[in-house]
Structure formats: structure tokens, C-alpha cells
Amino acid sequence: MKKIFLYLCAACFCGNISAQAYSLQQCIDLALENNRQVKQQSLSKQERDIAYRQARQNLLPNLNASAGQSFSFGRSKDASDTYQSSNSSSTSFGISSSLTLFDGLRMKYNIDTRRAEKYASEYDLEKVKTDITLAVNTAFLQVLMNKELLKIAENQLSLTGEMFTQRQKLIDNGKLAQGDILELQAQQSKEELSRIQAENALKLSLLDLAQIVEIDDYQNFDVRAEVPLDGNLGGLEDIYEQALQTRPEIKSANYRLQSNEKNVSIARSAYFPTLTLGASLGTNYYNLQNLPTDPFGTQLSDNMNASVGLNLSIPIFNRFDTRNNVATAKLSVESSRLALENTKKELYKNIQQAHQNALSAKVRWEAADKSAKATQEAYRYAEQKYNAGRASQYELFQAKNNLAQALSEETQAQFEYAFRVRILELF
């Protein structure tokens, strides 16, 4: 099908030539930049990124330093681990580290879970952006349609104005009576009302688009575009198969299923023992009142001690906590699987409806196009008859009104088809 393009230049219908005109892509970019839901989902994505990074860093050993000061009264233990009848104070310093060698692969599964959640949040953000993009497209096409309807109303009013001028000249020359222009004045008033209504509809649609884009200075807001108003409809099944591979809500649901499957493995890891490697380094300073003590630095050096050890923790009975956690995790997997299937079915339903709406819109546009061409020919014939004196002014106005209505219906059908095709393109 040959593409028909609608060319609309930047102009302010309110008479303000300083209005800034935005393209469709500029409107989409502004909406994505300003929308609070996008910002909120972006923050959620950053949280998932941090959780994933922390899961990976949990593989690293920890390192802790400590310092302590204590005072004893009465019999006190000295550096040689013997008791003296003297008040004392002691200062201790230490550093320790531990590394998990085996935990039933809990940390590995936790990394996989956080990675899946990270990807799911990315596609959640993509879904929000897709919805906003569709909303902008809808409002943008509505503006373009209202611009075209306003143009039709202005053209009709201009034609009537020309007829009024011609008729007034005949009256001024005494060839027609003054009463012969009354019907024309009524027609002109009616068409002026239609023009005002079309202009108000355009203003409201621009306001709606400005609110979606979140532009405060909507009075100086306008759009410019070169938009294709037709397109090729693909097959329903082809669109659905492609959507299964690209739609963000499908990918998000898939990753959430993967996340819950890994949670089952995390829960099962509690059945296995945990082996950790630990190391520490410490020293102490003792001060016994009224007794000779070594200097601070000497004691810190002499009392230095280091240790390295392995610790094995074997789970034996934890009141069935692990078994119940595994069962709960399995239920979450089934819930995620059902959610994925429901998302797929909802997607197919939406595509099916959108495809049928596009087909219906295409048929309506083709019928409206034929009607507009036929009505144009009927108006041309009525105008010729009127100029030849074989048709009344009422018959001419009737043909003219029919033409305006047919052109309006054709424009609406054309933009509806463009909108329906655009929806399918976003799947």
C-alpha cells in the first residue's frame, strides 16, 4: 500500500508565533524524562543493582578490627595468667577475618537470584516506558487529527466566505435582493461555530499531550510531524510470536520465575553443613597497680598472638524450618509460573483485539475514502447546477455539508487506522 504522509508545520493556532513545536520523538523523550513513574521504577532498578552487587561481594572474606579496655578490682589476672592481689587494667587490640568455604552453594544461588531480579526490574522499567510511549503516541495523533479537522472546518468556512462575497457583489449591483443572502449568512454562522468547536478540540488535545509530556508552558506548546498514516498489518500469530520474544512484561515474568526457582535452591542449601575459615591476630597490655609492669610497647609486642582455624557447622534439627522454607519456595515457583502464563494469555488477548481493531479501522478508512471521493463529486455537480440556476441554494448547502462531514469522517478513520497500526508496532 502506498504510504500517505501528513505534513503539519509548526504554527500556533492561537496566533502566538513564538510557540515551540515538538516532534513525536521529542514528546516521547520529554515524557520519559519527566514522568515520575519512570523515575520511581528507575530507583527500584538501582536497588536491585545494589542487591546483585552485594550478593557477588558476599564471596569475599570479611575483615574486622577490635579494641577494648577493662578495669578489675581485687584479685586480678596478669599477663602470665596468674592472679595477683591488686587492682588492674588491661587494653586489648585485635583483627580478625573469616571466609566461607562451603555453604551448600547458598551464596552462588543467591547471586543467581539477585541477577534474575535485576533483569526483571530492568524490564519492568522498560514496560513503564512502553506504556508512556503509547500514551504519547495516542495523544500526539489526536492532536494531528484535530489539526486536520480544524483545517477542514476553515476550508469550508473559506468557501462559504467566497460565496458570500460573490453574492454580496450581485446584491450591490442590484441583480439580487438582500434576502437572497440570509441563508448564506446562516450557513456562514454555522460553519464559524464548527470552526470554533474544532479549534477548542485542538486546544484540549494539545493540553492533554502537554500534561502527559509534563510541560508547564502548555499555552506555547505545539507539535510538528511527518507521520505515515498507513502501514502494513502483519499476521496475528507472527505478531504474537515476536511479542513473546520482545515484550518487557514477558521477559520480566520469565526472570521472576527464574528468581523463585533459585530461591528453592537457596532454601535447600540449609540442609548442608557450612565450613568457614577464620584467622585472627591480637595483643594485650596489662597494668597492675603498685606492681612493676613492662612498658606498653614491650607488652604489645610480647603478648602478640595469632590463630587460624576451620569451623564446620552441621545442621541436625531446626524444627522443620528448612523443609517448610523449601515447600514455601516451591509454591512461589508455581505462582510465578501461573503469572507467566497469565501474562502470555493477556498479551495474546490484547494483540488479538488490537489486530481486529486495526482490520476494522482499515475497512472503515477505505469506505470513508470512497465516500469522500463520491461526496466531492456530488458537491462539484451541485455547484455546477447551482451556477446554472438549476439547483437551489439549500441543495448546494446540503451538498457542501455532506462534503464536510465526509471529509471529517475520512480524516478520523485515517487517524484511527494510524493509531491502531501504531499500537501493533509497539507489541
Secondary structure as the mmCIF struct_conf table of DSSP 4:
data_model
#
loop_
_struct_conf.conf_type_id
_struct_conf.id
_struct_conf.beg_label_comp_id
_struct_conf.beg_label_asym_id
_struct_conf.beg_label_seq_id
_struct_conf.end_label_comp_id
_struct_conf.end_label_asym_id
_struct_conf.end_label_seq_id
STRN STRN1 PHE A 5 LEU A 8
TURN_TY1_P TURN_TY1_P1 PHE A 13 CYS A 14
BEND BEND1 GLY A 15 GLY A 15
TURN_TY1_P TURN_TY1_P2 ILE A 17 SER A 18
HELX_LH_PP_P HELX_LH_PP_P1 ALA A 19 ALA A 19
STRN STRN2 GLN A 20 TYR A 22
HELX_RH_AL_P HELX_RH_AL_P1 LEU A 24 ASN A 34
HELX_RH_AL_P HELX_RH_AL_P2 ARG A 36 GLN A 57
TURN_TY1_P TURN_TY1_P3 ASN A 58 LEU A 59
BEND BEND2 LEU A 60 LEU A 60
HELX_LH_PP_P HELX_LH_PP_P2 PRO A 61 PRO A 61
STRN STRN3 ASN A 62 SER A 72
BEND BEND3 GLY A 74 GLY A 74
STRN STRN4 ARG A 75 LYS A 77
TURN_TY1_P TURN_TY1_P4 ALA A 79 SER A 80
BEND BEND4 ASP A 81 ASP A 81
STRN STRN5 TYR A 83 SER A 85
BEND BEND5 SER A 86 SER A 86
STRN STRN6 SER A 88 PHE A 102
BEND BEND6 ASP A 103 ASP A 103
TURN_TY1_P TURN_TY1_P5 GLY A 104 LEU A 105
HELX_RH_AL_P HELX_RH_AL_P3 ARG A 106 ASP A 172
TURN_TY1_P TURN_TY1_P6 ASN A 173 GLY A 174
BEND BEND7 LYS A 175 LEU A 176
HELX_RH_3T_P HELX_RH_3T_P1 GLN A 178 ILE A 181
HELX_RH_AL_P HELX_RH_AL_P4 LEU A 182 VAL A 213
TURN_TY1_P TURN_TY1_P7 GLU A 214 GLU A 214
BEND BEND8 ASP A 216 ASP A 216
HELX_RH_3T_P HELX_RH_3T_P2 TYR A 218 ASN A 220
STRN STRN7 PHE A 221 VAL A 223
STRN STRN8 ALA A 225 PRO A 228
HELX_RH_AL_P HELX_RH_AL_P5 LEU A 236 THR A 246
HELX_RH_AL_P HELX_RH_AL_P6 PRO A 248 ARG A 268
HELX_RH_3T_P HELX_RH_3T_P3 SER A 269 TYR A 271
BEND BEND9 PHE A 272 PHE A 272
STRN STRN9 THR A 274 LEU A 288
TURN_TY1_P TURN_TY1_P8 GLN A 289 ASN A 290
BEND BEND10 LEU A 291 LEU A 291
HELX_RH_AL_P HELX_RH_AL_P7 PHE A 296 ASP A 302
TURN_TY1_P TURN_TY1_P9 ASN A 303 ASN A 303
STRN STRN10 ASN A 305 SER A 313
TURN_TY1_P TURN_TY1_P10 ARG A 319 PHE A 320
HELX_RH_AL_P HELX_RH_AL_P8 ASP A 321 ASN A 387
TURN_TY1_P TURN_TY1_P11 ALA A 388 GLY A 389
BEND BEND11 ARG A 390 ALA A 391
HELX_RH_AL_P HELX_RH_AL_P9 GLN A 393 GLU A 425
TURN_TY1_P TURN_TY1_P12 LEU A 426 LEU A 426
#
